[in-house]
């Protein structure tokens, strides 16, 4: 599914917050503290995965707007574009 500009910016902000946590984990791994390093790298990965796949209440208006726009827009040959419906 193609991402919009808002989704891309949101992902970039999440990566900006997850990157220091992941680097903190790498620093622990380099100092041979494997458990703490693995935990912090896992937390950084979960931050990005959660932003990408979990729908929050603040995402619902955007999802509804995308569905409305998708059902209203038409393609070049005059058919309605229902890409959002499964």
C-alpha positions in Angstrom: 0.0 0.0 0.0 1.5 3.4 -1.0 2.2 5.8 1.9 1.1 9.3 1.9 3.2 12.3 3.0 1.8 12.3 6.5 2.5 8.6 7.0 6.1 9.1 5.8 6.7 12.0 8.1 5.2 10.1 11.0 7.5 7.2 10.3 10.5 9.5 10.1 9.7 11.1 13.5 9.3 7.6 15.0 12.7 6.5 13.6 14.2 9.7 15.0 13.0 8.7 18.5 13.9 5.0 18.1 17.4 5.6 16.7 19.0 6.9 20.0 17.4 3.9 21.9 18.8 1.5 19.3 22.2 3.1 19.5 22.1 2.9 23.3 21.5 -0.8 22.9 24.4 -1.1 20.5 26.6 0.7 23.0 25.6 -1.9 25.6 26.4 -4.7 23.1 29.8 -3.3 22.4 30.5 -3.2 26.1 29.6 -6.9 26.3 26.3 -6.4 28.2 24.3 -8.6 25.9 21.0 -8.7 27.8 20.6 -4.9 28.2 21.8 -4.3 24.6 19.3 -6.8 23.2 16.5 -5.2 25.3 17.2 -1.7 24.1 17.5 -2.8 20.4 14.2 -4.7 20.9 12.5 -1.6 22.3 13.7 0.4 19.3 12.4 -2.2 16.9 9.0 -2.4 18.7 8.7 1.4 18.5 8.9 1.3 14.7 6.8 -1.8 14.3 4.1 -0.4 16.6 3.9 2.9 14.7 3.7 1.0 11.4 1.1 -1.6 12.2 -1.0 -0.6 15.3 -3.9 1.7 14.7 -4.4 4.3 17.4 -7.4 6.4 18.1 -5.7 9.4 16.5 -5.3 7.4 13.2 -9.0 6.8 12.9 -10.0 10.2 11.4 -7.3 9.8 8.7 -8.4 6.3 7.8 -12.0 7.4 7.5 -11.0 10.3 5.3 -9.0 8.1 3.1 -11.9 5.7 2.6 -14.3 8.6 1.9 -12.0 10.1 -0.7 -11.3 6.7 -2.2 -15.0 6.0 -2.6 -15.6 9.4 -4.2 -12.7 9.6 -6.6 -13.0 8.1 -10.1 -10.4 6.7 -12.4 -9.7 8.0 -15.9 -12.2 5.6 -17.5 -15.1 6.8 -15.3 -15.2 3.9 -12.9 -15.0 4.5 -9.1 -11.7 3.7 -7.5 -12.3 1.3 -4.6 -8.7 0.4 -3.8 -9.2 0.7 -0.1 -11.9 -1.9 0.1 -10.9 -5.5 0.5 
